[in-house]
């Protein structure tokens, strides 16, 4: 299912808000994206551009499940299976995908959004970079891209896999905008170096790979071939996942060599710090946490919590069988998501998607002198503004909110109601 097919499904189910009023890429469209966060939007009339903008398409788990054509409860297990058993996608003739034409315009003709007045410039936030290497194969990853001119972008690149590809001399790469849900989720996974995120995406829900400009890329609305110039330039400020403003850094500059588009392409705009940003960053870490914690105890569910910026906080429910399960789960969870700062381990009777239940477990089952795991001077996330600004070190904390093994569990659980009564039989306004 490509992006346009998904948009049609959203419309058929009444899930898509279509806005036909002319709107500006600078502040107007992003503001509406924020005010309607969680609801897919199609901006059909973008001032100064022929191309529509779609947004918020991955802003809930329900939308992700719809795009993957699975039940919402299957997401973690399906993603974990795809990571463990990736399937290489078929390379298809672009003509069978409706054909691609080389775009005669420049970045100036693409509806690249400016989100906030403090932004360093217009930003592409939804793009997936596809890098290739003769030994390592294909790598797919996200990198925010600040427009510097009609054919130049400044990319924020961390010391991760794409950086390794560049260090190996792979200067040319592809930038894909307007991807399928499967590709968007697969590219967000942190797999080991040499494992293709496109193969993970294909295992989630079949994708097509095409060849454009000498590069194998996923089927997308816009494909740009870019090359690193060897120059660095200030990048930022930019609102990050934590909804705090990231600092300005010198980052690498790429020059756009070619742009390919499908017929009547749709540009995917992603709101920085919005729900779509959080879902795509945080949710793919849940199966990696699940896999690690499953090595030490039985896991029921994992959540990288929205309140913890969908990055810094996690919650894990376990079926406790041993007194040490809670603390073992804490250490394993941090191993499964190295950027996580705080993790909450609860029993399997607690719904980790309900923050009130997690807080209730902390209030009734936790003692700070015995149930807290303190890990000072740990390598933290660059997204955490409270971490050491130079070393990025932080203090990680695990909270064992499980029922104490030496106590009777019946004193730690809420009782069921004694009768099953339909209240509408007694109170009219409940009908």
KETI-640289 format. One record per residue (C-alpha): residue in three letters; x negated, y negated, z negated. Coordinates in steps of 0.02 Angstrom, whole numbers, padded with zeros to 5 digits, always signed. Each point is the difference from the previous one (the first is absolute). Layout:
BEGIN
AlaXYZ/...
END
This chain:
BEGIN
Unk+00000+00000+00000/Unk-00084-00161+00057/Unk+00035-00174-00069/Unk+00136-00046+00125/Unk+00090+00165-00030/Unk-00007-00032-00188/Unk+00070-00175+00023/Unk+00147+00074+00097/Unk+00034+00124-00140/Unk-00005-00140-00129/Unk+00126-00099+00104/Unk+00114+00151+00024/Unk+00006+00030-00187/Unk+00036-00183-00039/Unk-00167-00020-00088/Unk-00075-00131+00117/Unk+00029-00186-00023/Unk-00015-00087+00168/Unk-00036-00187-00004/Unk+00026-00090+00166/Unk-00029-00177-00062/Unk-00165-00075+00064/Unk-00132+00013-00136/Unk-00182-00051-00016/Unk-00143+00123-00030/Unk-00072-00125-00123/Unk+00086+00019-00170/Unk+00181+00018+00065/Unk-00002+00184+00049/Unk-00109+00051-00150/Unk+00114-00091-00122/Unk+00152+00093+00066/Unk-00099+00163-00008/Unk-00030-00033-00184/Unk+00180-00052-00038/Unk+00063+00159+00085/Unk-00141+00111-00064/Unk+00052+00182+00004/Unk+00115-00023+00151/Unk-00061+00026+00179/Unk+00014-00156+00108/Unk-00015-00032+00186/Unk-00040-00179+00047/Unk+00058-00006+00181/Unk-00033-00184+00034/Unk-00176-00051-00051/Unk-00041-00181+00039/Unk-00132-00014+00136/Unk-00011+00187+00035/Unk+00086+00127+00111/Unk-00033+00141-00122/Unk+00119+00044-00145/Unk-00067+00037-00175/Unk+00058+00146-00107/Unk-00034+00004-00187/Unk+00031+00094-00163/Unk+00018+00167+00091/Unk-00098+00098-00133/Unk+00059-00100-00150/Unk+00089+00144-00091/Unk-00028+00186-00022/Unk+00169+00030+00082/Unk-00062-00088+00158/Unk-00162+00100-00001/Unk+00100+00162-00015/Unk+00115-00054+00141/Unk-00149-00038+00112/Unk-00080+00168-00041/Unk+00167+00089+00023/Unk-00010+00082-00171/Unk+00087-00011-00168/Unk-00070-00132-00118/Unk-00042+00133-00131/Unk-00112+00088+00126/Unk-00119-00146+00029/Unk-00137+00041-00126/Unk-00004+00186+00041/Unk+00010-00030+00187/Unk-00141-00126-00008/Unk-00107+00113-00109/Unk+00024+00142+00124/Unk-00045-00114+00146/Unk-00161-00052-00087/Unk-00047+00181-00034/Unk+00054+00065+00171/Unk-00016-00138+00131/Unk+00053+00038+00179/Unk-00091-00082+00144/Unk+00123-00096+00110/Unk+00022+00030+00185/Unk-00077-00127+00118/Unk+00138-00057+00118/Unk-00004-00097+00163/Unk+00048-00182-00042/Unk+00120+00001+00149/Unk+00104+00134-00087/Unk+00018-00121-00146/Unk+00082-00130+00111/Unk-00162-00073+00063/Unk-00118-00134-00065/Unk-00054-00157+00091/Unk-00152-00106-00032/Unk+00056-00162-00081/Unk-00062-00154+00089/Unk+00017-00112-00152/Unk-00107-00022-00156/Unk+00030+00007-00187/Unk+00085-00170+00021/Unk+00145+00089+00089/Unk+00030+00123-00143/Unk+00120-00052-00141/Unk-00131+00013-00137/Unk+00073-00062-00164/Unk-00063-00130-00123/Unk+00072+00051-00167/Unk-00049-00135-00126/Unk-00073-00176+00006/Unk-00161+00063-00082/Unk-00031+00135+00132/Unk-00168-00013+00087/Unk+00094+00010+00164/Unk+00131+00106+00090/Unk-00016+00183-00052/Unk+00033+00169+00078/Unk+00042+00107-00152/Unk+00082+00155+00075/Unk-00135+00053+00124/Unk-00088+00168-00005/Unk-00180+00010+00055/Unk-00049+00156+00097/Unk-00186+00037+00000/Unk-00084+00148+00085/Unk-00166+00088-00024/Unk-00078+00147+00092/Unk-00024+00097-00162/Unk+00132-00069-00119/Unk+00143-00006+00125/Unk+00141-00127-00021/Unk+00034-00112-00149/Unk+00157-00103-00029/Unk+00003-00137-00132/Unk+00079-00167-00047/Unk-00096-00164+00001/Unk+00076-00171-00014/Unk-00052-00110+00145/Unk-00009-00189-00002/Unk+00016-00084+00170/Unk-00150-00114+00031/Unk+00029-00044+00182/Unk+00088+00058+00157/Unk-00108+00158+00010/Unk-00079+00018-00173/Unk+00053+00080-00164/Unk-00087+00006-00168/Unk+00028+00170-00082/Unk-00005+00038-00186/Unk-00099+00163-00006/Unk-00039+00092-00162/Unk-00143+00124-00024/Unk+00106+00145+00057/Unk+00019+00110+00153/Unk+00017-00132+00137/Unk-00157-00081-00068/Unk-00090+00167+00016/Unk+00056+00012+00182/Unk-00070-00174+00032/Unk-00164+00042-00086/Unk-00018+00146+00120/Unk-00002-00123+00145/Unk+00183+00010+00054/Unk+00027-00184+00038/Unk+00154+00019+00111/Unk+00168+00054-00071/Unk+00187-00015+00028/Unk+00131-00101-00095/Unk+00178+00068+00004/Unk+00154-00102-00044/Unk+00178+00067-00003/Unk-00031+00180-00053/Unk+00115+00144-00046/Unk+00042+00029-00183/Unk-00102+00160+00001/Unk-00153-00093+00066/Unk+00024-00142-00125/Unk+00006+00123-00146/Unk-00140+00113+00065/Unk-00119-00147+00025/Unk+00028-00052-00182/Unk-00067+00166-00066/Unk-00175+00004-00073/Unk-00061+00165+00070/Unk-00179+00059-00003/Unk-00119-00068+00132/Unk+00018+00100+00161/Unk+00183+00047-00025/Unk+00110-00090+00126/Unk+00143-00102-00072/Unk+00086+00020+00169/Unk+00000+00189-00026/Unk+00077-00030-00172/Unk+00132-00112+00080/Unk+00036+00133+00131/Unk+00023+00130-00137/Unk+00126-00115-00084/Unk+00105-00025+00156/Unk-00062+00026+00178/Unk-00088-00149+00078/Unk-00067-00028+00174/Unk-00178-00055+00035/Unk-00041-00090+00161/Unk-00161-00065+00078/Unk-00017-00185+00037/Unk-00157-00098+00038/Unk-00105+00155-00032/Unk+00073+00027-00175/Unk+00119+00132-00067/Unk+00135-00090-00098/Unk+00172+00037-00071/Unk+00152-00052+00099/Unk+00027-00183-00051/Unk+00082-00157+00065/Unk-00163-00097+00018/Unk-00176+00071+00017/Unk-00151-00115-00001/Unk-00178+00053+00039/Unk-00122-00097-00110/Unk-00187-00009-00028/Unk-00100-00061-00148/Unk-00101-00154+00045/Unk-00131+00018-00137/Unk+00057-00166-00074/Unk+00080-00031-00169/Unk+00124-00138-00042/Unk+00101-00053-00154/Unk+00159+00104-00020/Unk+00143-00052-00114/Unk+00082-00054-00110/Unk+00134+00135+00017/Unk+00137+00064-00115/Unk-00046+00176-00048/Unk+00095+00152-00064/Unk-00001-00067-00178/Unk+00093-00157+00059/Unk-00151-00101-00053/Unk-00109-00098+00121/Unk-00158+00090+00056/Unk-00161-00099+00013/Unk-00091-00060+00156/Unk-00143+00113+00059/Unk-00111+00009+00152/Unk+00066+00144+00106/Unk-00036+00074+00170/Unk+00064-00080+00160/Unk+00074+00102+00143/Unk+00032-00059+00178/Unk+00153+00062+00094/Unk-00052+00073+00169/Unk+00167+00068+00063/Unk+00182+00001-00054/Unk+00125+00133+00058/Unk+00187-00011-00031/Unk+00152+00108+00028/Unk+00146-00072+00095/Unk+00087-00131-00108/Unk-00112+00030-00152/Unk+00052-00032-00179/Unk-00124-00075-00123/Unk-00003+00075-00175/Unk-00022-00132-00136/Unk-00046+00062-00174/Unk+00029-00111-00152/Unk-00155-00015-00112/Unk+00044+00053-00177/Unk+00172+00055+00059/Unk+00084+00168-00025/Unk-00060+00067+00167/Unk-00179-00044-00046/Unk+00022+00085-00169/Unk+00082+00158+00068/Unk-00131+00027+00135/Unk-00143-00029-00121/Unk+00063+00089-00155/Unk+00107+00145+00057/Unk-00139+00091+00096/Unk-00100+00007-00162/Unk+00135+00103-00085/Unk-00041+00165+00086/Unk-00186-00021-00039/Unk+00044-00026-00184/Unk+00121+00148+00009/Unk-00136+00113+00073/Unk-00126-00043-00135/Unk+00120+00012-00149/Unk+00068+00165+00067/Unk-00174+00072-00027/Unk+00016-00022-00190/Unk+00187+00017-00036/Unk+00172+00018+00078/Unk+00061-00161+00083/Unk+00180-00051+00028/Unk-00018-00173+00079/Unk-00121-00143+00034/Unk+00034-00185+00025/Unk-00116-00145+00035/Unk+00111-00128-00083/Unk+00069-00158+00083/Unk-00024-00098-00161/Unk-00184+00046+00002/Unk-00016-00080+00173/Unk+00019+00174+00080/Unk-00187+00020-00024/Unk-00063-00026-00178/Unk+00129+00100-00101/Unk+00058+00180+00016/Unk+00121+00115-00089/Unk-00005+00190+00000/Unk+00129+00119-00071/Unk-00064+00171-00050/Unk+00069+00162-00071/Unk-00106+00007-00156/Unk-00059+00173-00052/Unk-00160-00039-00096/Unk-00041-00136-00129/Unk-00139-00065+00115/Unk+00108-00014+00157/Unk+00039-00184-00024/Unk-00180-00057-00018/Unk-00062+00118+00136/Unk+00131-00073+00115/Unk-00064-00176-00038/Unk-00177+00040+00056/Unk+00061+00093+00154/Unk+00116-00142+00050/Unk-00143-00126-00003/Unk-00099+00120+00109/Unk+00146+00007+00123/Unk+00011-00190+00016/Unk-00163-00084-00043/Unk+00071-00178+00008/Unk+00133+00037-00131/Unk-00019-00098-00162/Unk+00136+00070-00114/Unk+00090+00167+00008/Unk+00150+00063-00101/Unk+00024+00187-00025/Unk+00175+00055-00051/Unk+00097+00160-00024/Unk+00109+00069+00139/Unk+00161-00062-00083/Unk-00053-00180+00037/Unk+00047-00078+00168/Unk-00158-00094+00049/Unk+00098-00103+00127/Unk+00091-00081-00147/Unk-00119-00118-00093/Unk+00118-00005-00149/Unk-00024+00187-00026/Unk-00190-00018+00006/Unk+00007-00140-00129/Unk+00118+00106-00107/Unk-00125+00144+00006/Unk-00137-00120-00055/Unk+00108-00065-00142/Unk+00048+00172-00066/Unk-00139+00121+00047/Unk-00161-00100-00002/Unk-00126-00042-00137/Unk-00143-00115+00047/Unk-00129+00081-00114/Unk+00020+00174+00075/Unk+00087-00012+00169/Unk-00101-00135+00088/Unk-00148+00037+00115/Unk-00115-00151+00017/Unk-00126-00002+00142/Unk-00102-00162-00005/Unk-00123-00063+00132/Unk+00081+00093+00144/Unk-00009-00047+00182/Unk+00167-00086+00033/Unk+00097-00069+00145/Unk-00053-00153+00097/Unk+00186-00046-00003/Unk+00001-00020-00190/Unk-00027-00185-00039/Unk-00037+00041-00182/Unk-00146+00117+00038/Unk-00179-00062-00013/Unk-00015-00115+00151/Unk-00179+00054+00036/Unk-00005+00186-00039/Unk+00188+00038+00019/Unk-00014+00101-00160/Unk+00156+00020-00105/Unk+00066+00097-00149/Unk+00112+00143+00051/Unk+00131+00062-00123/Unk+00103+00158-00001/Unk+00157+00015-00106/Unk+00053+00175-00053/Unk+00187-00026-00026/Unk+00040+00185-00016/Unk+00082+00079-00151/Unk-00130+00047-00132/Unk-00033+00187+00010/Unk+00004+00022-00190/Unk+00175-00074-00018/Unk+00174+00070+00032/Unk+00054-00062+00174/Unk+00182-00016-00052/Unk-00041-00158-00098/Unk-00071-00084+00156/Unk+00142+00026+00123/Unk+00164-00089+00031/Unk+00153+00110-00028/Unk+00128+00038+00135/Unk+00177-00065-00025/Unk+00108+00132-00087/Unk+00138-00010+00131/Unk+00016-00027+00188/Unk+00134-00135+00012/Unk+00056-00096+00153/Unk+00009-00176-00072/Unk+00111-00062+00143/Unk+00143+00102-00076/Unk-00005-00117-00149/Unk-00060-00168+00066/Unk+00087-00072+00154/Unk-00140-00118+00054/Unk-00117+00148+00022/Unk+00106+00070+00142/
END
